[in-house]
């Protein structure tokens, strides 16, 4: 373990960052409470010395264009209802935001995303059905596996199988 004199600057820096982040969250929650009470986000930002930044065109399909905002902020914005204030951690601090409008996307993009989701859902559904059927059959028929007989049926020498690396079935 290194001496405390070598570790102290890192520990102090980490504690300072943690305390600062906690204070920022508390301040953001206080500002969020004011917005929830009906005060405009512009007035709240002005009173706290912050500027309002308006971001338009956030969509699930175009997230890469706004990736500089951070995943948590984008997730909070996409998961909020119209007019519902939210807080999120961003790369530059804690953000208090409000979704002002929700618009339908381009019909072609929505159709493509829906079709992709449908295919993925279908694959997952049938995979789950197959897994459930196999599990049910094993429990219903009370099957047992005899590794020695299985190796004999396949023509695998038991000594060679012992030396082989363990796989999924062993």
WOVENSUL-V874277 format. One record per residue. N is the residue number from 1. RES is the residue in one letter. SS is DSSP state (a for helix, b for strand, c for the rest). OMEGA is omega in radians with two decimals (NA if undefined). Layout:
((N:RES:SS:OMEGA) (N:RES:SS:OMEGA))
This chain:
((1:X:c:-3.11) (2:X:c:3.12) (3:X:c:-3.08) (4:X:a:-3.13) (5:X:a:3.12) (6:X:a:-3.06) (7:X:a:-3.03) (8:X:a:-3.12) (9:X:a:3.12) (10:X:a:-3.14) (11:X:a:3.14) (12:X:a:3.13) (13:X:a:3.14) (14:X:a:3.10) (15:X:a:3.12) (16:X:a:3.12) (17:X:a:3.13) (18:X:a:3.13) (19:X:a:3.13) (20:X:a:3.12) (21:X:a:3.11) (22:X:a:3.12) (23:X:a:3.11) (24:X:a:3.11) (25:X:a:3.13) (26:X:a:3.13) (27:X:a:3.13) (28:X:a:3.11) (29:X:a:3.10) (30:X:a:3.10) (31:X:a:3.10) (32:X:a:3.13) (33:X:a:3.11) (34:X:a:3.13) (35:X:a:3.13) (36:X:a:3.12) (37:X:c:3.07) (38:X:c:3.11) (39:X:c:-3.10) (40:X:c:-3.13) (41:X:a:3.09) (42:X:a:3.14) (43:X:a:3.13) (44:X:a:3.14) (45:X:a:3.14) (46:X:a:-3.12) (47:X:a:-3.14) (48:X:a:3.11) (49:X:c:3.14) (50:X:c:3.11) (51:X:c:3.08) (52:X:c:3.08) (53:X:c:-3.13) (54:X:c:3.14) (55:X:c:-3.13) (56:X:c:3.05) (57:X:c:3.09) (58:X:c:3.10) (59:X:c:3.12) (60:X:c:-3.12) (61:X:c:-3.08) (62:X:c:-3.11) (63:X:a:-3.09) (64:X:a:3.11) (65:X:a:-3.10) (66:X:a:-3.05) (67:X:a:3.09) (68:X:a:3.13) (69:X:a:-3.13) (70:X:c:-3.09) (71:X:a:-3.08) (72:X:a:3.13) (73:X:a:3.12) (74:X:a:3.11) (75:X:a:3.13) (76:X:a:-3.14) (77:X:a:-3.13) (78:X:a:-3.12) (79:X:a:-3.10) (80:X:c:3.06) (81:X:c:3.12) (82:X:c:3.11) (83:X:c:-3.11) (84:X:c:3.12) (85:X:b:-3.13) (86:X:b:3.00) (87:X:b:3.11) (88:X:b:3.06) (89:X:b:3.11) (90:X:b:-3.12) (91:X:c:-3.09) (92:X:c:3.09) (93:X:b:3.11) (94:X:b:-3.03) (95:X:b:2.96) (96:X:b:-3.08) (97:X:b:3.09) (98:X:b:3.04) (99:X:c:-3.07) (100:X:c:-3.14) (101:X:c:3.04) (102:X:c:-3.11) (103:X:c:3.08) (104:X:c:-3.11) (105:X:c:3.07) (106:X:c:-3.07) (107:X:a:3.14) (108:X:a:3.11) (109:X:a:3.12) (110:X:a:3.13) (111:X:a:3.14) (112:X:a:3.13) (113:X:a:3.12) (114:X:a:-3.13) (115:X:a:3.10) (116:X:a:3.10) (117:X:a:3.14) (118:X:a:3.13) (119:X:a:3.14) (120:X:a:3.13) (121:X:a:-3.14) (122:X:a:3.12) (123:X:a:-3.14) (124:X:a:-3.14) (125:X:a:-3.12) (126:X:a:3.04) (127:X:a:3.10) (128:X:a:3.11) (129:X:a:3.12) (130:X:a:3.10) (131:X:a:-3.13) (132:X:a:3.14) (133:X:a:3.12) (134:X:a:3.12) (135:X:a:3.12) (136:X:a:-3.12) (137:X:a:3.13) (138:X:a:-3.12) (139:X:a:-3.11) (140:X:a:-3.11) (141:X:a:3.14) (142:X:c:-3.12) (143:X:c:3.09) (144:X:c:3.12) (145:X:c:3.06) (146:X:c:-3.05) (147:X:a:-3.13) (148:X:a:3.12) (149:X:a:3.12) (150:X:a:3.11) (151:X:a:3.12) (152:X:a:-3.13) (153:X:a:3.13) (154:X:a:-3.14) (155:X:c:3.13) (156:X:c:3.11) (157:X:c:-3.09) (158:X:a:3.14) (159:X:a:3.11) (160:X:a:-3.13) (161:X:a:3.12) (162:X:a:-3.12) (163:X:a:-3.11) (164:X:c:3.09) (165:X:c:-3.10) (166:X:c:3.13) (167:X:c:-3.10) (168:X:c:-3.06) (169:X:c:-3.09) (170:X:c:NA))
